[in-house]
Amino acid sequence: MFKKKAFTLLEVVIVVVIISVLASLALPRLVNMIEYSRSSEALAILGAIRASMERCYLMHGGSYAECKPEQYVVGGDPYGLDIIPENDPNQHFYYTIPSALKSTYTLRTRRNAHEFSGTNPLSNEIFCYQLVDRYYCQGTGIYSKLRIGNPP
């Protein structure tokens, strides 16, 4: 008589448990990598804001103080940056310029809370600083490994 070869129920359950354990180990890392990869979007827009701030700096005789932060966040920027619509559904970050003084300014980007899958989107920020002699960026939260330039 011909015997059929098949997996037993126990073997199938063991394979499912092993795959589940491996997936539970890999999934958090995958989510973190996806979130970290979105930092390239933030850095690109921060670079555009920086270029716009430099144009404003030159137009106002070497002072960042005349550059109005709300022009860069809401749109209608007279210095060539109108790429940050206020309510864009595909926008992954919010951008602000908390301070703009004569020779320094700070750029801040914060992850959107409405689509973030992590624990606390408010702690996931990227700050860029223009000081008198240097420009650097650093991240917090999920972006804490992000470092560009040399901090003072």
N, C-alpha and C positions, 0 to 999 in steps of 0.2 A: 504494500500500500504506500502511496505517495504522501509524505508529511509536509505540511506548510510551515515555512520558517517565518517567524514574526517576533517583534519585541514584546516583552511582557509589560504589564502596566507599571510595575515597579521600575523597570529600566526607563520608561518614558518619563515618569515622575522625577527620577534622579536627574535626567538630562534637563528637564524644565527647571528644576531647582538650581542646577549649576549655571544655566544661562541667566536665570534671574539674579543670582548673586553677582555674576560678572557685569550684568547691565546696571545693577545698583551701584557698583563701584565706578563704572565709566560715565554714567549719566550726569552726576554733578560736575565732573571735569569737563564734559562736553558743553554744558550750559555755561560754565565759567569761560571757556574758550570762545564761545559765540559772543558773550558779552564783552570780553576783552577785545575781540576783533572789531567790534563796533566803535572802539576808541579811535580807529583810523578816520571815521567820519568826523568825530569831534575835533581831531587834530587838523584835518583838512580845513574845516570851517574856522577854527581858531587861527590857522595860518592866513586865511582870507581876511579875518578881522584884524589881525596884526598888520597886514599889508595896508588895509584901509586906515588903520590908526597911524601908520607911518606917513601916508599921504596927507592926512589931517595935520600931523605934526609939522610937516614941511610947509603946508599952506598957512599955518598960524605962527610962523617964525620960530619954530623950535620949542613948542609947548603942546603937551597933550591935554592941558587943562581946558582948552576950547572944544575938545572932541566930546560931543554929547553921547553918553552911553545908550540912551534910549533909541537913538537913531540906528544903532546896529542891531538891536534886539527886535524892534517892531517893524522895521523896514523903512523905506524912504530915505536911505542913506545918500547924502550928497557927495560922498567920497568914493563911490563905486562899489558898494557892497549892499546889494538888495537881494540876498539869497537866503534870508532867514525869515520865512513867513511865520507869523505869530501862531497860527492854528493849523499848521501842516500836519496831516495825520501820519505822515511817514517820518516825521522828525523824531529822532531817538534821544535828543538832548535839548535842554534849554541853555541859552547863552546869555551871559550878563557881563558887564564891565563895572564891577563894584567901585573901582576908584581910578581916576585919571588925574594925575597931578602934572606939574610942569615938566618933569623929566622922567616920570615913572607911571606905569599903569598895571592893573591886574585884570586878567581875563578869567572867567569862571564858567564852567559848563557842568550841568547836573543832569543825570540820567532821568528820563521821563518816568513818572510813577505809574502812568496808566498802562504801560505795556511791559514794565520791568518784571522779570520772573524771580529776582533775587529777594533777599530778606528785607533790606531797607534801601530803597533807591536814593534817599537823601544823603546817605553816607558815601555814595559812589560819584565822586566829582573829580574833575581835572582842573587844576589851576595853572595858569601861565603868567609869569611875571616879567615885565620889562623894567629892568633897573637901569641905572645910568650906563653901565658898561656891559651888561649881559642880558640875555633872554633865556629863560628856562621854564620847563613845565614839570609838574609832578601830579600824581594821582592819589586818590584815597579810596578806601574800600576795595572793590574788585579791581580797580585800576591802580592799586598801590605799587605795583612793580613798574609802572610807567614813569620813566625819568628821561627828560630831554634837556640837554645843556648841563651846565654846572651851577648848582645853587651857591650863593655866597657863603 
